[in-house]
Structure formats: structure tokens, C-alpha cells
Amino acid sequence: MAEHDNAVRGDLVSSVLRQLLRTTTQTGIFTHVLAAQLGIGATDLECFALLADLGPTSAGQLAEMLSLTTGAITGVVDRLEAAGFVVRDSDPNDRRRVIVRPVAARMTELDQAIEPLRRATMESLAAYTDDDFRRLLDFHERACEVMHEQTSRLKTEQSAVPGSTYSTQLGNVGDGSFEFAGGASGVSISANDQLDELYRAVFNGPQPVVRVRDGNLTFGYRRTGLFDFGKRSGIVALNPNIPWTIRLRGGASQTSVDARELNVREIAVTDGANNLQLSLADAHGIVRICLAGGVNEVQIRRPVGVPVQVQVYGGANRLEFDGQRFGAIGGDLRLATPGCELARDRYDIEVRGGATRLGIHQV
């Protein structure tokens, strides 16, 4: 009996889904016809309807909601602005961020255009009670949430193709955390020139699993073959307008962090670093750089005059610090620029597990 009930329910759910897809298709056709009547494109109308519902919205948020690229949403907003449907304003909190506002007269025109649809719907559903409408509304809210989740799943799967672009809009994120788990090889980290994006990344070879929650980014590879590690490479660009904590867990090889245009709070590498390049900006506060597990062929560059102290635990060989060169040194070592202890803005570099060919330079 239970199996029969489950089968019946499964058939009903499948029928509802098929009908929902038919309704979505018909809605798309209606949108095309209505857009032509208003003298704009269908995607433009979808964007304007979204603005009419949400009110003033950033171009980046519109792109994310409509699953459009930055370039595509720029074209949509350009066309809507030329047709008199929207205006562009600068965000008072960030002059580089564009806010798109719907024009009130055009919103009235849209309401008038869809009024016949509203009346026809009311007539068709006249037999429905208020409770029926509440259940119907609950159904559509749940269906919308499921479709959003499944769309995100498909986008993630599509991004698993080598050379595809991963990205997420900045939204209201105030600070960021970037973690590469399981070892970073052939990775280049730098600043993103798309200021409305939290990050943008492209990988060749095996594709990492990417998890994004608020401002926390986690990248990591699934288990691959013994000889796949060297085939990994990628570029990760982080938003330059928020502070970042960068952690490379499981080691770093053939990796560079160009933080000259980033606001970095901390950089940490665990389980060793080989051929690692760090390019730093002016320090804001005490910025910690922690390299654990031993380092080889590591170069750290900072602007001239930025104070720094270096502590190496486990010995060093062929160490260079601001033009000073040291041979083999046993035990622990501490080096610092004059007055570093009193500097409010400085780099504290800590190396554990020994260092070979470690260079700290002013540039």
C-alpha cells in the first residue's frame, strides 16, 4: 500500500513539474510578445520587471539574478537607458559602483500592459478560496527556491570544464577569506579588476571543487591520479576593496601571490612551500605571513620603507634579507628593520621547519 501511495505521489509531482515547465515556456512567449509591444528585447524586459519588483539595484546583482555576464548586463542596461526605462546612478557609498533605477513612468506603462493578464487570471481562478491562494503562493515560493538551487548546481557542473570561469558577485560582503585546501600548485593569486565581483577564477587541467559562503571561498581538488598534480594550474583574482585572509593548506608549489593591489590581513601556508613568490603592498596594521613545514626557493617582496621582522625556526641556508646575505645558519634566527617593534604598520614573517633560498627584499 505504501509503495502504491509513493508511486501515485511521484506521478503527481512529475505531472506538476511538467505543467510548471509548460507554464514557464508560455510565460517566456508572453514576455517576448509584450517586450516587442514595449519596443525592447525580452531579456531587457526581464531585467526591467526585476527592477520594478526590487527597486534600485546594482548592475552586478542584476547580472547574478539573471545569470548574465558583466558585459551582457552592461548591454542590457545600455538599451534600457536609451529607451528611457532606467537611469544610472553612482552608489553614494562607493562611487565606482553603478546603481540602476527604474523610471516611474515606464513602471506605470508596464503595469498597464499586464493589467489584462491580471484580470484574466483573477477570472480563471475565481473559484479559489483565500486559503487556496495561500497554498498556491507557498507552492510557487518553494518551486522558485528549488529552481534557484538546481540552477546553481548546473552552473557549478558547467564550470567543471577546463578553462571555464568561476565567479561570484560581491554583494554586501565586507571581508573575505580565501582557502586552498589539499595543496596549491601552479596557482596565481592577484587583484580582480571587476570591482562588483567577490572573485573570478579560471583553472586548467583538473577542476577544483569551489565552495562560496558569504565572503568565504574554499578551493580544493578531488582525489586525482598520482601524476595529475603537476598538471594543475589556475588564476584566482580577488576583490581589491575588501580585506582578505589567504590560506594555502597542504603546501604550495610554483605559486604566486601578487598582493600589491590587495588589502591583505594574513597569508598562511602549511605543509611546506617550494618556489613561492609573494609581492606585497604597504602594510595596514600588523600583517602576518606564516610559512610552516619548511620552505625552498621563496621570494617575498615589499615596498621600500615598509617595516618587517623575520623569524626562522629550524635553521636557514642561503638567506637574503634587504641585501644582506647569510650562509648556513643553525638554530633559530630573528631579523628586523630598524624600529620595527614600534611600527604600527608592518609585516611579521614567521617560517617554521627551516628555510633554503629564502629572500625578503624591498622593491
Secondary structure as UniProt FT lines:
FT   HELIX           2..38
FT   HELIX           42..54
FT   STRAND          57..58
FT   HELIX           59..66
FT   HELIX           70..82
FT   TURN            83..84
FT   STRAND          86..91
FT   TURN            92..93
FT   STRAND          94..102
FT   HELIX           104..124
FT   TURN            125..127
FT   HELIX           130..158
FT   TURN            159..160
FT   TURN            162..163
FT   STRAND          165..169
FT   TURN            171..172
FT   STRAND          176..181
FT   STRAND          184..185
FT   STRAND          187..191
FT   TURN            195..196
FT   STRAND          197..204
FT   STRAND          209..213
FT   TURN            214..215
FT   STRAND          216..220
FT   TURN            226..227
FT   HELIX           229..231
FT   STRAND          233..238
FT   TURN            240..241
FT   STRAND          243..248
FT   TURN            249..250
FT   STRAND          252..258
FT   TURN            260..261
FT   STRAND          263..269
FT   STRAND          273..279
FT   STRAND          286..292
FT   STRAND          295..302
FT   TURN            304..305
FT   STRAND          308..313
FT   STRAND          316..317
FT   STRAND          319..321
FT   TURN            322..323
FT   STRAND          324..326
FT   STRAND          333..336
FT   TURN            338..339
FT   HELIX           340..342
FT   STRAND          346..352
FT   STRAND          355..362
//
